[in-house]
Amino acid sequence: MPYLSGFCISRVMYILSLLFTLILIAETTGTGVNYKW
C-alpha cells in the first residue's frame, strides 16, 4: 500500500501543479487575449 499511497500523492501534486500553471497562464495572458479579440 505505501506504493499506492505515494503514487496517489504524486499524481495529486502533479494535477495541482498543472492547474496552478494553467491558472497563472490564464491570469497573465487570457484576459489580454480576450480584450484583444
Backbone bond lengths (Angstrom), bond angles and torsions (degrees), N, CA, C in turn:
res aa  C-N    CA-C-N  psi(-1)  N-CA   C-N-CA  omega(-1)  CA-C   N-CA-C  phi
1 M - - - 1.461 - - 1.534 113.65 -
2 P 1.320 119.50 -32.37 1.476 118.75 178.45 1.519 111.81 -55.24
3 Y 1.332 116.45 -35.76 1.464 119.24 179.45 1.525 110.11 -64.70
4 L 1.325 116.66 -44.92 1.465 119.91 -178.76 1.524 110.73 -65.03
5 S 1.326 117.11 -42.81 1.469 119.16 -178.83 1.529 110.25 -64.47
6 G 1.321 117.43 -42.23 1.462 120.18 177.58 1.513 111.07 -64.07
7 F 1.331 116.75 -38.60 1.462 120.35 179.25 1.526 110.14 -64.59
8 C 1.328 116.98 -43.33 1.467 120.49 179.72 1.526 110.44 -63.35
9 I 1.328 116.29 -43.01 1.467 119.62 -178.91 1.524 110.04 -63.76
10 S 1.329 116.28 -43.36 1.468 119.13 -179.47 1.526 109.97 -65.21
11 R 1.326 116.99 -38.18 1.469 120.35 179.53 1.517 110.56 -65.70
12 V 1.335 116.36 -42.25 1.469 120.08 179.88 1.528 110.15 -64.60
13 M 1.334 116.61 -42.96 1.465 119.62 179.22 1.524 110.31 -64.00
14 Y 1.341 116.71 -37.29 1.465 120.75 179.04 1.521 110.21 -64.24
15 I 1.326 117.30 -44.40 1.469 120.92 -179.86 1.530 110.25 -66.27
16 L 1.343 116.47 -39.96 1.463 119.56 -180.00 1.521 110.71 -64.73
17 S 1.321 116.30 -39.94 1.470 118.88 179.60 1.525 110.24 -66.59
18 L 1.337 116.80 -38.20 1.466 119.69 177.95 1.526 110.09 -63.56
19 L 1.326 117.16 -45.39 1.461 120.34 179.36 1.525 110.58 -62.27
20 F 1.332 116.57 -40.09 1.462 120.33 -179.36 1.521 110.74 -62.94
21 T 1.340 116.75 -44.15 1.462 119.83 -179.88 1.529 110.23 -67.27
22 L 1.331 116.93 -38.06 1.465 119.59 178.86 1.526 110.20 -64.02
23 I 1.332 116.88 -41.41 1.467 120.24 179.07 1.526 110.18 -64.68
24 L 1.338 116.45 -41.12 1.467 119.45 178.70 1.521 110.38 -62.44
25 I 1.328 116.98 -43.90 1.468 120.50 -179.59 1.529 109.66 -64.03
26 A 1.322 117.19 -41.22 1.465 120.41 -179.90 1.521 110.43 -65.93
27 E 1.325 117.01 -38.82 1.462 120.49 -179.77 1.524 111.39 -67.64
28 T 1.342 116.73 -37.89 1.461 119.43 -174.48 1.524 112.04 -85.04
29 T 1.342 117.69 -37.22 1.462 119.87 -173.26 1.524 112.73 -115.94
30 G 1.334 118.49 -28.37 1.467 121.13 -174.72 1.517 112.52 -60.16
31 T 1.326 117.65 -47.22 1.461 120.08 -177.28 1.523 110.29 -66.06
32 G 1.317 117.00 -40.47 1.459 119.87 179.23 1.516 111.01 -62.80
33 V 1.330 116.87 -42.22 1.464 119.82 179.38 1.524 109.54 -64.66
34 N 1.335 117.03 -41.63 1.457 120.09 180.00 1.526 110.70 -61.85
35 Y 1.326 117.30 -42.44 1.458 119.77 -179.43 1.522 110.92 -69.11
36 K 1.342 117.11 -34.96 1.462 119.59 179.37 1.525 110.50 -66.06
37 W 1.327 116.17 -45.72 1.469 118.78 -178.29 1.529 110.46 -75.40
